[in-house]
Amino acid sequence: MRERLSKIWTAAISTWWTLLPKHERPYRPEAHYMRGPGPKWRAKHVAATDLAIILRAPTLVPRAALMNPRRMLNLFSAADADERRARAWLVALVLLAALVLLAIASSPARSENAEIATRRAAERTSFTDAEIMDGFFRLAFRAELQFDRNAERIRKFDGPVRVAVINRGRPERGAEIAAIIADIGARVAHLDIAITEDTGAANFIVMLMPKRAFHRTVRSLYGRERSRQIQKRLAPQCLSGIGKDERYRIRRAEVLLPVDADDFRFYDCAYEEILQGLGIINDDPSVPWTMFNDDVQMGFFDVYDQYLLNILYDSRVRPGMTREELGKMAREVLPTVRAFVAQCAARGRAQRFNHSYPGLTSARSAGRRAPGRASPG
C-alpha cells in the first residue's frame, strides 16, 4: 500500500508541474543561489529564527513583522503575484491529493460479491439438533464417487493441514484462496490449517487453471479410466479428491478450480471443494441447508456447514468411527459445537476456499441452478 500511494503522489506532482504555465513558475534565482542573510546577521538582528523560517521559508521574516500583525499582512501582500498564484495551485493540488490518498487508504480492498451478499442476508442460521445430525450422517459417512471399497466411516485429517496453491491460470486468485483458508481456520475449532509455500510439505493441494485445461488436469491426476468415470458420473466443472490410509485418516487432498469463472461461481466452488477435501466428501440433494448439494449455491462458509465441520473436527470424533459410535456421543459434542459457532458469529468473523492410491472424489456438478460448476464427493 505504501508503494502504491508513493507512486500516486509522484505522478500527481509530476502532472501538476507539467501542466503549470511557464508564467506561473518564473525563474527566481534567489530561490536557488541567494539564501538571504547569513548566521551572523541572524544572531545580531533576529532572535526568533526558527519561528520565522516556519512562517515564510526560505525568506527570513523580520522580527518586527512577527510582533505586528498589520506589518505581517503587508509583508505577505507584497509578495510577487505570480508566486502567490503558483503557491495557490500547489496548495490546491496538495489538498486534492490528500483527499484522494485518504479515500484509497480508507476504502476496503474489495467489496463482497452482490450474489454472495444476497445469499448471506437470506441465510437460515437456526437449526435443531436433529437437522444438524441428520445432515452430518448423510454427508460425512458417504461419498459421491468412491474408487475403493465402500465403508461408511469418519474420514478426516488428524494433524496439521498445510495447503499449497499451484496457479496455472489467470486471473491470479492465490490471495483469494488464502483468505478462504483463513476464514475456514477461524470458523472450525481444532483444525490447524494454513497456507504454505513449500509444496513438498503440503498435504492439501489447490490447483488453479483455466477452464480449457480442467479436464486435461483431471486426466493427469486420476488417469484415463478414472477420469472417464468422473466425467460420466459427475460431469464436474470443479473437483476435490482425498486419499486416506487404512485407519481412514486423510493423508492427501486435491482441489481443482477454474480461475476464469465469475467471482460468485469461483467462491462457490472454492469453499465447497476445499471443505469437502477436509472430509465432508458427499453431496446430497435431500439436505436443503448445505452447500454440499448441487442445487444450492452459497459462495461463503454458511452456518449450517460450520456445524458439520465443527462436529467432524471435534477432538472426540476420531477417524474411522462408525455411525453408531458417533451417534452415542452426539449429545456430548453438539453443545460444544453450538457454543463455538455462536462465538464466531458474535465476534463478527464473517469474511465476506487422485493420485495412484485408492481414494475418494468429490466435485461440484452443473446442477439445475448452478451451470458452470461441479463437485464429486
C-alpha positions in Angstrom: 0.0 0.0 0.0 2.8 2.4 0.8 4.5 1.8 -2.5 1.2 2.3 -4.3 0.5 5.6 -2.5 4.0 6.8 -3.2 3.6 6.2 -7.0 0.3 8.1 -7.0 1.8 11.0 -5.2 4.8 11.2 -7.6 2.6 11.0 -10.6 0.3 13.8 -9.3 3.3 16.2 -8.6 4.8 15.4 -12.0 1.5 16.1 -13.8 0.9 19.3 -11.9 4.4 20.7 -12.7 4.0 19.7 -16.4 0.6 21.5 -16.8 1.6 24.6 -14.8 2.0 27.5 -17.4 5.5 28.9 -17.6 4.4 32.3 -16.5 3.1 30.7 -13.3 6.6 29.4 -12.4 9.0 32.2 -13.2 12.7 31.7 -12.8 13.8 33.1 -9.4 17.5 32.9 -8.9 17.2 33.8 -5.3 15.4 30.6 -4.6 18.4 28.7 -5.9 21.5 30.7 -5.2 20.8 33.6 -2.8 19.9 32.2 0.6 19.5 35.6 2.3 21.4 36.8 5.4 23.9 34.6 7.0 24.2 33.3 10.5 26.0 36.3 11.9 23.2 38.7 10.6 20.5 36.5 12.2 22.3 36.3 15.5 22.5 40.1 15.6 19.1 41.1 14.3 16.6 38.2 14.9 16.0 36.0 17.9 13.0 34.1 16.7 14.8 32.5 13.8 13.1 29.1 13.9 9.7 30.6 14.1 10.4 32.9 11.1 11.6 30.0 8.9 8.4 28.1 9.7 6.3 31.1 8.8 7.9 32.0 5.5 10.8 29.9 4.3 13.3 30.4 2.7 13.0 34.2 3.1 13.5 35.4 6.6 10.7 37.4 8.2 11.9 40.4 10.2 11.3 40.2 13.9 9.4 43.4 13.9 6.8 42.0 11.5 6.3 39.0 13.8 5.4 41.3 16.6 3.0 43.4 14.5 0.1 41.6 12.7 -0.6 44.6 10.3 3.0 44.6 9.2 2.9 40.8 8.8 -0.2 41.2 6.4 1.6 43.9 4.4 4.6 41.7 4.1 2.7 38.8 2.6 0.6 41.2 0.4 3.8 42.5 -1.1 4.8 39.0 -2.4 5.0 38.6 -6.1 1.6 37.9 -7.7 3.0 35.1 -9.9 4.5 33.4 -6.8 1.2 33.6 -5.0 -0.7 32.1 -7.9 1.8 29.3 -8.1 1.5 28.7 -4.3 -2.3 28.6 -4.6 -2.0 25.9 -7.3 0.3 23.9 -5.1 -1.9 24.2 -2.1 -5.0 23.1 -4.1 -3.1 20.2 -5.6 -1.8 19.0 -2.2 -5.3 19.2 -0.7 -6.8 17.2 -3.7 -4.0 14.6 -3.5 -4.5 14.2 0.3 -8.2 13.6 -0.3 -7.6 11.0 -3.0 -5.0 9.2 -0.9 -7.3 9.2 2.1 -10.1 7.7 0.1 -7.8 5.0 -1.3 -6.4 4.1 2.1 -9.8 4.0 3.9 -11.7 2.1 1.2 -11.9 -1.7 1.5 -9.7 -3.7 -0.8 -12.6 -5.4 -2.3 -16.4 -5.4 -1.6 -18.3 -8.6 -1.3 -19.9 -10.0 -4.5 -23.5 -9.0 -4.7 -24.8 -12.5 -5.2 -22.9 -13.7 -2.1 -24.1 -10.8 -0.1 -27.7 -11.5 -1.1 -27.4 -15.2 0.0 -25.7 -14.3 3.2 -28.5 -11.9 4.1 -31.1 -14.6 3.4 -29.2 -17.4 5.1 -31.0 -19.5 7.7 -28.9 -19.7 10.8 -31.1 -21.6 13.4 -31.3 -25.4 13.2 -32.4 -28.2 15.6 -30.1 -30.9 16.8 -31.9 -33.4 14.6 -31.5 -31.3 11.5 -27.8 -30.9 12.1 -27.1 -34.6 12.9 -29.2 -35.9 10.0 -27.2 -33.8 7.6 -23.9 -34.9 9.2 -24.8 -38.6 8.8 -25.8 -38.1 5.2 -22.7 -36.1 4.2 -19.8 -37.3 6.3 -20.2 -41.0 6.0 -20.7 -41.4 2.3 -19.0 -40.3 -0.9 -20.4 -39.1 -4.2 -17.9 -41.3 -6.0 -15.7 -43.8 -4.3 -12.9 -45.8 -6.1 -12.0 -48.2 -3.3 -14.3 -50.3 -1.2 -17.4 -48.6 0.2 -17.0 -48.1 4.0 -19.2 -45.6 5.9 -16.6 -44.3 8.3 -15.5 -40.9 9.5 -12.6 -39.5 7.3 -10.6 -36.5 8.5 -7.1 -35.1 8.8 -5.7 -35.9 12.3 -2.9 -33.4 12.1 -1.9 -30.0 10.7 -3.3 -29.3 7.2 -0.9 -27.4 5.0 -2.3 -26.0 1.8 -0.2 -25.2 -1.3 -1.6 -23.2 -4.1 -0.4 -24.0 -7.7 -1.6 -21.3 -10.0 -1.6 -22.1 -13.7 -4.1 -19.6 -15.0 -5.3 -16.0 -14.9 -6.6 -14.0 -13.2 -4.4 -14.5 -10.2 -6.5 -15.8 -7.3 -3.9 -17.1 -4.8 -4.8 -14.3 -2.4 -8.5 -15.3 -2.5 -7.7 -18.9 -1.7 -5.5 -17.7 1.2 -8.4 -15.7 2.5 -10.8 -18.6 2.2 -8.3 -20.9 4.1 -8.0 -18.2 6.8 -11.8 -18.0 7.1 -12.2 -21.7 7.4 -9.5 -21.9 10.0 -11.2 -19.2 12.1 -14.5 -21.0 12.0 -13.5 -24.6 12.7 -12.2 -25.4 16.2 -9.4 -27.9 16.5 -8.5 -27.6 12.8 -4.9 -26.5 12.2 -5.0 -25.3 8.6 -2.7 -22.8 6.9 -1.1 -21.8 3.5 2.4 -23.0 2.8 4.8 -22.0 0.1 6.5 -25.4 0.3 4.6 -27.8 -2.0 6.8 -30.7 -0.7 5.5 -30.1 2.8 1.9 -29.6 1.7 -0.7 -32.3 2.2 -3.5 -30.3 0.6 -3.0 -29.0 -3.0 -5.3 -26.4 -4.6 -4.7 -26.3 -8.4 -5.9 -23.2 -10.2 -6.2 -23.4 -14.0 -8.2 -22.0 -17.0 -11.4 -23.8 -17.8 -9.9 -25.2 -21.0 -7.3 -27.1 -19.0 -9.6 -28.6 -16.4 -10.4 -31.9 -18.0 -6.8 -32.4 -19.1 -5.7 -31.9 -15.5 -8.3 -34.4 -14.2 -6.9 -37.0 -16.6 -3.3 -36.3 -15.5 -4.2 -36.7 -11.8 -6.6 -39.7 -11.9 -5.7 -41.5 -15.1 -7.8 -42.1 -18.2 -10.2 -44.7 -16.8 -11.0 -42.9 -13.6 -11.3 -39.6 -15.3 -13.9 -41.2 -17.6 -15.9 -42.4 -14.6 -15.6 -38.9 -13.0 -16.9 -37.3 -16.2 -19.7 -39.8 -16.7 -20.9 -39.8 -13.0 -20.3 -36.2 -12.1 -19.7 -34.0 -15.2 -17.6 -31.7 -13.0 -16.5 -28.2 -13.5 -14.6 -28.1 -10.3 -13.4 -31.1 -8.3 -11.9 -32.3 -5.0 -10.5 -35.7 -4.0 -8.9 -37.3 -0.9 -6.5 -40.1 -0.2 -6.8 -41.9 3.1 -4.9 -44.7 4.9 -6.3 -47.9 6.4 -7.3 -46.0 9.5 -9.4 -43.6 7.5 -7.0 -40.7 8.2 -6.9 -38.3 5.2 -3.3 -38.1 4.1 -3.6 -36.0 1.0 -6.3 -33.9 -0.7 -6.5 -32.1 -4.0 -8.8 -29.4 -5.3 -9.1 -28.4 -8.9 -10.6 -24.9 -9.6 -11.0 -23.0 -12.9 -9.8 -19.4 -12.2 -11.7 -17.8 -15.1 -15.2 -18.4 -13.7 -17.0 -15.3 -12.5 -16.4 -14.3 -8.9 -19.6 -15.9 -7.4 -19.0 -19.3 -9.1 -15.3 -19.3 -8.1 -16.1 -18.7 -4.4 -19.0 -21.1 -4.5 -16.7 -23.9 -5.9 -13.7 -23.0 -3.8 -15.5 -23.1 -0.5 -17.3 -26.3 -1.2 -14.4 -28.2 -2.7 -11.9 -27.2 0.0 -14.4 -28.1 2.7 -15.1 -31.5 1.0 -11.3 -32.1 0.9 -11.4 -31.9 4.7 -13.7 -34.8 4.9 -17.3 -33.9 4.1 -17.0 -35.7 0.8 -20.6 -36.4 -0.1 -23.3 -34.3 -1.9 -27.0 -34.9 -1.0 -30.0 -33.1 -2.5 -32.2 -34.1 0.4 -30.3 -31.6 2.7 -31.5 -28.2 1.6 -29.4 -26.1 4.0 -26.0 -27.2 2.9 -23.6 -26.1 0.2 -23.0 -29.9 -0.3 -26.0 -30.0 -2.6 -25.7 -29.4 -6.3 -29.0 -27.4 -6.3 -27.7 -25.0 -3.6 -25.1 -22.2 -4.1 -23.6 -20.2 -1.3 -20.2 -18.6 -2.1 -19.4 -18.4 1.6 -19.0 -20.6 4.7 -22.6 -20.8 5.9 -23.6 -21.5 9.5 -25.1 -25.0 8.8 -21.9 -26.2 7.3 -19.9 -24.7 10.1 -21.9 -27.0 12.4 -20.9 -30.0 10.2 -17.2 -29.2 10.1 -17.0 -28.5 13.8 -18.6 -31.8 14.6 -16.1 -33.6 12.2 -13.1 -31.9 13.8 -14.2 -32.1 17.4 -11.3 -33.7 19.2 -13.6 -36.5 20.4 -14.5 -37.5 16.9 -11.9 -39.9 15.6 -11.1 -41.1 12.0 -12.7 -44.5 11.4 -15.7 -44.0 13.7 -18.9 -45.6 12.7 -22.4 -44.1 12.7 -23.3 -45.9 15.9 -20.2 -44.7 17.7 -20.8 -41.1 16.7 -24.5 -41.3 17.5 -23.7 -42.2 21.1 -21.6 -39.1 21.7 -23.8 -36.6 19.7 -25.4 -35.2 22.8 -22.0 -34.6 24.2 -20.5 -33.0 21.1 -23.3 -30.7 20.0 -23.4 -28.2 22.9 -19.6 -27.6 22.4 -20.1 -27.1 18.7 -23.1 -24.8 19.1 -21.1 -22.6 21.6 -18.2 -22.3 19.2 -20.3 -21.4 16.1 -22.2 -18.8 18.2 -18.9 -17.4 19.4 -17.7 -17.0 15.8 -20.9 -15.2 14.9 -20.7 -12.9 17.9 -17.1 -11.9 17.0 -18.2 -11.0 13.6 -15.8 -13.3 11.8 -17.8 -13.4 8.6 -15.3 -12.5 5.8 -17.1 -11.6 3.1 -12.0 -22.0 -0.5 -6.3 -38.9 -7.0 -3.1 -39.9 -7.4 -2.4 -43.6 -7.9 -3.6 -44.7 -4.5 -7.3 -45.6 -3.9 -9.2 -42.5 -2.9 -12.5 -40.6 -2.8 -13.6 -37.9 -5.1 -16.0 -35.0 -4.8 -17.0 -32.4 -7.4 -19.5 -29.7 -8.0 -21.6 -30.6 -11.0 -23.6 -28.3 -13.2 -26.8 -28.5 -11.3 -30.1 -27.1 -12.5 -29.5 -23.7 -10.9 -25.7 -23.8 -11.0 -24.5 -24.0 -14.6 -20.7 -24.0 -14.7 -19.6 -25.8 -11.6 -19.2 -29.4 -10.3 -18.2 -31.4 -7.2 -17.7 -35.2 -6.7 -17.9 -36.4 -3.2 
